[in-house]
């Protein structure tokens, strides 16, 4: 029983810290080319260091908090469910690829690339066929999302390798 409660405390603590860091990045108001990769990096980093459920929780919450705090512009409101879906898909696809050997950097790269492509497809197709948003908003949900997911995933893999050397892992 004690082991389970310690594991839960570790999960909650790490998820809360990673979520808080993600929110700080969003609240600082940096441009999307800076903020987007860092948010994606925290999604992947949470998955690597704390587990898929941590990445999913952060992926679910960040767009909702960003919108409620005015960080996410009002024209992106209709995209929130698709942003959530894209975040969760990025995390789950990444995790499915790396779950058997998370220390394998090649699998990490494959997971990031595949997850980023899936997220991109969800977002780009939603503005193409499902959600009516202004043209500039639609463009921000296409190629820039692929790039920010790829860069963010790369950042996360580098950071995780450094953390692995300091034994910060599960």
Backbone as CSV, one residue per row, in Angstrom:
resi,resn,N_x,N_y,N_z,CA_x,CA_y,CA_z,C_x,C_y,C_z
1,UNK,0.827,-1.201,0.000,0.000,0.000,0.000,0.869,1.262,0.000
2,UNK,1.908,1.269,0.821,2.788,2.434,0.898,3.441,2.732,-0.434
3,UNK,3.890,1.681,-1.127,4.530,1.876,-2.426,3.576,2.561,-3.410
4,UNK,2.316,2.156,-3.382,1.328,2.732,-4.285,1.095,4.208,-3.976
5,UNK,0.991,4.568,-2.711,0.769,5.976,-2.374,2.005,6.810,-2.698
6,UNK,3.200,6.265,-2.513,4.415,6.987,-2.892,4.469,7.192,-4.400
7,UNK,4.080,6.174,-5.143,4.050,6.283,-6.598,3.053,7.356,-7.033
8,UNK,1.895,7.391,-6.400,0.871,8.389,-6.733,1.343,9.793,-6.373
9,UNK,1.982,9.930,-5.229,2.505,11.243,-4.821,3.558,11.710,-5.820
10,UNK,4.436,10.812,-6.240,5.463,11.157,-7.233,4.805,11.580,-8.549
11,UNK,3.782,10.818,-8.984,3.101,11.146,-10.237,2.437,12.524,-10.155
12,UNK,1.688,12.757,-9.084,0.988,14.036,-8.922,1.992,15.181,-8.841
13,UNK,3.050,14.995,-8.079,4.059,16.050,-7.926,4.724,16.391,-9.254
14,UNK,5.178,15.385,-9.971,5.852,15.632,-11.243,4.901,16.227,-12.274
15,UNK,3.688,15.700,-12.333,2.706,16.229,-13.284,2.393,17.687,-12.964
16,UNK,2.222,17.995,-11.687,1.920,19.373,-11.282,3.067,20.321,-11.640
17,UNK,4.295,19.902,-11.386,5.448,20.751,-11.705,5.543,20.971,-13.215
18,UNK,5.410,19.905,-13.993,5.499,20.036,-15.451,4.339,20.867,-16.010
19,UNK,3.159,20.706,-15.442,2.011,21.512,-15.861,2.247,22.983,-15.513
20,UNK,2.745,23.248,-14.316,3.022,24.626,-13.899,4.067,25.268,-14.811
21,UNK,5.116,24.538,-15.140,6.139,25.069,-16.047,5.553,25.363,-17.426
22,UNK,4.665,24.490,-17.875,4.007,24.701,-19.169,3.159,25.968,-19.130
23,UNK,2.439,26.157,-18.037,1.608,27.358,-17.909,2.454,28.628,-17.849
24,UNK,3.586,28.559,-17.165,4.474,29.726,-17.106,4.907,30.124,-18.515
25,UNK,5.271,29.141,-19.315,5.676,29.415,-20.699,4.531,30.102,-21.449
26,UNK,3.315,29.616,-21.254,2.168,30.204,-21.945,1.878,31.624,-21.448
27,UNK,1.962,31.822,-20.139,1.604,33.109,-19.544,2.628,34.198,-19.886
28,UNK,3.885,33.808,-20.099,4.915,34.805,-20.404,4.642,35.541,-21.715
29,UNK,3.791,34.971,-22.563,3.349,35.678,-23.761,4.364,35.759,-24.890
30,UNK,5.288,34.837,-24.925,6.245,34.803,-26.025,5.516,34.455,-27.317
31,UNK,6.111,34.748,-28.469,5.471,34.399,-29.741,5.327,32.882,-29.904
32,UNK,4.369,32.498,-30.728,4.070,31.084,-30.966,5.292,30.252,-31.369
33,UNK,6.210,30.778,-32.203,7.374,29.959,-32.566,8.263,29.589,-31.369
34,UNK,8.114,30.305,-30.266,8.851,29.978,-29.042,7.976,29.149,-28.101
35,UNK,6.738,29.592,-27.901,5.834,28.937,-26.951,5.413,27.548,-27.427
36,UNK,5.047,27.415,-28.699,4.556,26.138,-29.226,5.520,24.983,-29.012
37,UNK,6.781,25.123,-29.403,7.720,24.017,-29.179,7.897,23.677,-27.701
38,UNK,7.906,24.704,-26.840,8.096,24.413,-25.412,6.894,23.691,-24.810
39,UNK,5.692,24.073,-25.210,4.502,23.355,-24.723,4.556,21.895,-25.190
40,UNK,4.875,21.686,-26.458,4.999,20.311,-26.965,6.130,19.556,-26.256
41,UNK,7.215,20.256,-25.947,8.328,19.621,-25.226,7.855,19.128,-23.865
42,UNK,7.063,19.937,-23.175,6.576,19.510,-21.861,5.607,18.337,-21.967
43,UNK,4.819,18.266,-23.028,3.933,17.107,-23.219,4.754,15.824,-23.349
44,UNK,5.790,15.864,-24.178,6.632,14.681,-24.391,7.466,14.396,-23.149
45,UNK,7.996,15.434,-22.529,8.811,15.254,-21.328,7.998,14.645,-20.184
46,UNK,6.763,15.090,-20.030,5.885,14.507,-19.009,5.664,13.026,-19.276
47,UNK,5.476,12.680,-20.530,5.267,11.274,-20.905,6.513,10.453,-20.596
48,UNK,7.672,10.994,-20.916,8.929,10.270,-20.689,9.274,10.122,-19.217
49,UNK,9.057,11.161,-18.435,9.517,11.144,-17.039,8.475,10.652,-16.054
50,UNK,7.202,10.786,-16.414,6.155,10.497,-15.442,5.139,9.477,-15.948
51,UNK,5.023,9.333,-17.261,4.116,8.348,-17.834,3.106,8.980,-18.768
52,UNK,2.498,8.133,-19.559,1.562,8.603,-20.581,0.400,9.374,-19.961
53,UNK,-0.069,8.953,-18.790,-1.206,9.650,-18.178,-0.851,11.091,-17.822
54,UNK,0.381,11.340,-17.447,0.816,12.705,-17.143,0.792,13.573,-18.399
55,UNK,1.337,13.059,-19.488,1.310,13.793,-20.748,-0.109,14.060,-21.215
56,UNK,-0.993,13.080,-21.044,-2.390,13.244,-21.453,-3.068,14.323,-20.612
57,UNK,-2.867,14.286,-19.298,-3.508,15.280,-18.425,-3.057,16.687,-18.799
58,UNK,-1.760,16.874,-18.992,-1.251,18.195,-19.359,-1.785,18.595,-20.736
59,UNK,-1.837,17.643,-21.662,-2.366,17.919,-22.997,-3.839,18.294,-22.994
60,UNK,-4.585,17.751,-22.043,-6.007,18.092,-21.915,-6.200,19.481,-21.314
61,UNK,-5.380,19.807,-20.346,-5.603,21.032,-19.582,-5.030,22.302,-20.208
62,UNK,-3.897,22.203,-20.865,-3.236,23.437,-21.323,-4.089,24.276,-22.280
63,UNK,-4.770,23.695,-23.261,-5.582,24.563,-24.139,-6.758,25.202,-23.393
64,UNK,-7.330,24.476,-22.444,-8.471,25.010,-21.693,-8.041,26.169,-20.809
65,UNK,-6.938,25.994,-20.105,-6.435,27.067,-19.248,-5.993,28.254,-20.095
66,UNK,-5.303,27.972,-21.199,-4.832,29.059,-22.071,-6.010,29.886,-22.590
67,UNK,-7.096,29.231,-22.947,-8.255,29.952,-23.449,-8.924,30.746,-22.330
68,UNK,-9.094,30.120,-21.174,-9.779,30.799,-20.065,-8.979,31.996,-19.547
69,UNK,-7.671,31.974,-19.683,-6.812,33.083,-19.236,-6.568,34.103,-20.348
70,UNK,-7.115,33.872,-21.537,-6.951,34.813,-22.633,-5.638,34.654,-23.394
71,UNK,-4.902,33.597,-23.097,-3.630,33.343,-23.777,-3.906,32.831,-25.186
72,UNK,-4.911,31.983,-25.300,-5.342,31.462,-26.598,-6.370,32.448,-27.155
73,UNK,-6.134,33.029,-28.331,-7.052,34.040,-28.871,-8.465,33.487,-29.084
74,UNK,-9.438,34.371,-28.934,-10.850,34.007,-29.075,-11.152,33.296,-30.401
75,UNK,-10.576,33.736,-31.550,-10.882,33.020,-32.794,-10.491,31.536,-32.773
76,UNK,-9.601,31.151,-31.840,-9.217,29.741,-31.740,-10.158,28.934,-30.841
77,UNK,-11.135,29.589,-30.253,-12.085,28.894,-29.371,-12.683,27.629,-29.971
78,UNK,-13.191,27.685,-31.209,-13.772,26.479,-31.800,-12.753,25.344,-32.011
79,UNK,-11.480,25.696,-31.957,-10.431,24.690,-32.174,-10.032,23.953,-30.892
80,UNK,-10.499,24.403,-29.741,-10.049,23.806,-28.474,-10.203,22.288,-28.443
81,UNK,-11.368,21.733,-28.809,-11.466,20.268,-28.765,-10.440,19.583,-29.676
82,UNK,-10.128,20.209,-30.790,-9.172,19.615,-31.728,-7.727,19.802,-31.255
83,UNK,-7.468,20.910,-30.573,-6.144,21.103,-29.980,-5.928,20.066,-28.879
84,UNK,-6.951,19.864,-28.057,-6.881,18.830,-27.019,-6.637,17.468,-27.661
85,UNK,-7.423,17.154,-28.674,-7.275,15.868,-29.366,-5.879,15.721,-29.976
86,UNK,-5.378,16.795,-30.583,-4.034,16.764,-31.163,-2.965,16.534,-30.106
87,UNK,-3.084,17.219,-28.968,-2.125,17.030,-27.876,-2.145,15.597,-27.365
88,UNK,-3.338,15.090,-27.131,-3.477,13.726,-26.604,-2.962,12.711,-27.623
89,UNK,-3.258,12.926,-28.885,-2.771,12.018,-29.931,-1.244,12.037,-29.992
90,UNK,-0.645,13.221,-29.909,0.817,13.330,-29.895,1.401,12.484,-28.776
91,UNK,0.862,12.633,-27.589,1.360,11.914,-26.416,1.161,10.410,-26.553
92,UNK,-0.032,9.989,-26.932,-0.332,8.554,-26.990,0.442,7.865,-28.113
93,UNK,0.507,8.476,-29.274,1.263,7.878,-30.384,2.739,7.770,-29.994
94,UNK,3.282,8.841,-29.410,4.662,8.813,-28.956,4.868,7.661,-27.975
95,UNK,3.999,7.561,-26.984,4.120,6.535,-25.945,3.987,5.121,-26.522
96,UNK,3.051,4.930,-27.453,2.887,3.596,-28.052,4.169,3.140,-28.743
97,UNK,4.885,4.074,-29.336,6.111,3.717,-30.051,7.273,3.465,-29.094
98,UNK,7.356,4.231,-28.005,8.529,4.107,-27.126,8.307,3.225,-25.900
99,UNK,7.093,2.775,-25.648,6.773,2.156,-24.362,7.624,0.946,-23.995
100,UNK,8.020,0.138,-24.940,8.802,-1.066,-24.599,10.265,-0.740,-24.311
101,UNK,10.782,0.324,-24.939,12.185,0.709,-24.737,12.326,2.225,-24.729
102,UNK,11.825,2.885,-23.667,11.834,4.348,-23.640,13.230,4.960,-23.658
103,UNK,14.241,4.188,-23.306,15.609,4.714,-23.319,16.206,4.752,-24.725
104,UNK,15.558,4.093,-25.675,16.067,4.012,-27.045,15.793,5.323,-27.783
105,UNK,16.854,6.066,-28.071,16.707,7.374,-28.709,16.105,7.271,-30.109
106,UNK,16.437,6.213,-30.849,15.853,6.035,-32.188,14.345,5.880,-32.117
107,UNK,13.862,5.113,-31.131,12.412,4.987,-30.952,11.815,6.321,-30.538
108,UNK,12.541,7.084,-29.724,12.072,8.405,-29.321,11.882,9.317,-30.517
109,UNK,12.872,9.318,-31.405,12.777,10.146,-32.613,11.598,9.681,-33.470
110,UNK,11.461,8.376,-33.639,10.347,7.837,-34.425,9.009,8.211,-33.775
111,UNK,8.951,8.145,-32.459,7.727,8.504,-31.746,7.374,9.971,-31.900
112,UNK,8.391,10.835,-31.811,8.160,12.274,-31.975,7.666,12.571,-33.388
113,UNK,8.336,12.019,-34.385,7.961,12.308,-35.774,6.547,11.800,-36.057
114,UNK,6.260,10.583,-35.658,4.934,10.006,-35.926,3.854,10.759,-35.157
115,UNK,4.106,11.027,-33.886,3.138,11.772,-33.076,2.892,13.165,-33.623
116,UNK,3.955,13.840,-34.067,3.827,15.190,-34.624,2.995,15.175,-35.904
117,UNK,3.214,14.178,-36.742,2.448,14.074,-37.988,0.969,13.830,-37.681
118,UNK,0.685,12.971,-36.710,-0.713,12.707,-36.344,-1.368,13.983,-35.796
119,UNK,-0.655,14.702,-34.920,-1.197,15.961,-34.384,-1.457,16.948,-35.522
120,UNK,-0.498,17.077,-36.409,-0.642,17.971,-37.568,-1.877,17.594,-38.394
121,UNK,-2.046,16.311,-38.674,-3.191,15.867,-39.475,-4.514,16.192,-38.790
122,UNK,-4.571,15.987,-37.487,-5.805,16.296,-36.746,-6.122,17.789,-36.849
123,UNK,-5.128,18.622,-36.593,-5.370,20.069,-36.595,-5.610,20.615,-38.004
124,UNK,-4.804,20.197,-38.941,-4.960,20.742,-40.293,-6.258,20.275,-40.939
125,UNK,-6.654,19.046,-40.687,-7.899,18.555,-41.271,-9.122,19.158,-40.584
126,UNK,-8.995,19.451,-39.291,-10.136,20.054,-38.594,-10.423,21.456,-39.132
127,UNK,-9.363,22.247,-39.417,-9.617,23.585,-39.991,-9.964,23.491,-41.472
128,UNK,-9.596,22.382,-42.094,-9.914,22.214,-43.505,-11.346,21.765,-43.749
129,UNK,-11.881,20.968,-42.814,-13.178,20.342,-43.081,-14.228,20.485,-41.985
130,UNK,-13.812,20.746,-40.746,-14.779,20.662,-39.643,-15.089,21.984,-38.958
131,UNK,-14.120,22.872,-38.880,-14.282,24.103,-38.109,-14.071,25.300,-39.022
132,UNK,-14.953,26.264,-38.897,-14.820,27.485,-39.681,-14.122,28.538,-38.819
133,UNK,-12.895,28.874,-39.208,-12.118,29.898,-38.508,-11.508,30.825,-39.562
134,UNK,-11.108,32.027,-39.159,-10.473,32.939,-40.114,-9.241,32.300,-40.763
135,UNK,-8.946,32.731,-41.958,-7.861,32.151,-42.757,-6.520,32.139,-42.025
136,UNK,-6.188,33.231,-41.352,-4.912,33.305,-40.625,-4.866,32.278,-39.493
137,UNK,-5.993,32.104,-38.819,-6.088,31.103,-37.747,-5.934,29.708,-38.334
138,UNK,-6.592,29.465,-39.447,-6.492,28.162,-40.105,-5.038,27.845,-40.457
139,UNK,-4.328,28.824,-40.992,-2.921,28.606,-41.354,-2.067,28.298,-40.132
140,UNK,-2.400,28.903,-38.985,-1.626,28.654,-37.762,-1.844,27.232,-37.238
141,UNK,-2.895,26.577,-37.710,-3.194,25.209,-37.279,-2.678,24.167,-38.275
142,UNK,-1.845,24.586,-39.203,-1.343,23.661,-40.215,0.163,23.437,-40.043
143,UNK,0.969,23.762,-41.006,2.414,23.483,-40.977,3.099,23.990,-39.700
144,UNK,2.746,25.175,-39.182,3.396,25.598,-37.931,3.214,24.595,-36.788
145,UNK,2.068,23.906,-36.771,1.837,22.912,-35.713,2.746,21.697,-35.872
146,UNK,2.988,21.296,-37.107,3.914,20.186,-37.360,5.316,20.571,-36.902
147,UNK,5.734,21.768,-37.263,7.085,22.229,-36.909,7.241,22.347,-35.397
148,UNK,6.263,22.949,-34.728,6.398,23.120,-33.276,6.381,21.776,-32.545
149,UNK,5.605,20.817,-33.036,5.599,19.489,-32.404,6.928,18.776,-32.615
150,UNK,7.487,18.895,-33.809,8.791,18.257,-34.082,9.903,18.894,-33.247
151,UNK,9.946,20.220,-33.226,10.987,20.914,-32.458,10.810,20.631,-30.965
152,UNK,9.582,20.713,-30.491,9.316,20.436,-29.073,9.688,19.017,-28.685
153,UNK,9.362,18.075,-29.543,9.739,16.686,-29.271,11.243,16.517,-29.224
154,UNK,11.946,17.193,-30.130,13.407,17.141,-30.118,13.980,17.720,-28.839
155,UNK,13.435,18.845,-28.403,13.871,19.452,-27.140,13.659,18.472,-25.991
156,UNK,12.482,17.850,-25.953,12.167,16.915,-24.873,13.131,15.736,-24.853
157,UNK,13.473,15.206,-26.015,14.400,14.065,-26.062,15.778,14.459,-25.539
158,UNK,16.232,15.647,-25.876,17.536,16.113,-25.389,17.495,16.301,-23.872
159,UNK,16.446,16.951,-23.378,16.317,17.183,-21.937,16.209,15.850,-21.193
160,UNK,15.425,14.928,-21.744,15.255,13.632,-21.073,16.568,12.868,-20.997
161,UNK,17.376,12.943,-22.031,18.688,12.283,-22.001,19.544,12.871,-20.875
162,UNK,19.493,14.179,-20.699,20.233,14.823,-19.608,19.674,14.406,-18.255
163,UNK,18.353,14.356,-18.138,17.730,13.931,-16.885,18.062,12.475,-16.572
164,UNK,18.114,11.654,-17.590,18.438,10.239,-17.410,19.812,10.106,-16.747
165,UNK,20.729,10.950,-17.140,22.084,10.902,-16.551,22.075,11.327,-15.082
166,UNK,21.052,12.094,-14.666,20.971,12.528,-13.265,20.010,11.657,-12.463
167,UNK,19.500,10.605,-13.082,18.597,9.633,-12.431,17.265,10.245,-11.987
168,UNK,16.755,11.202,-12.757,15.469,11.828,-12.462,14.303,10.965,-12.946
169,UNK,14.577,9.866,-13.512,13.531,9.014,-14.113,12.639,8.388,-13.056
170,UNK,11.592,7.723,-13.538,10.621,7.010,-12.696,11.367,6.238,-11.656
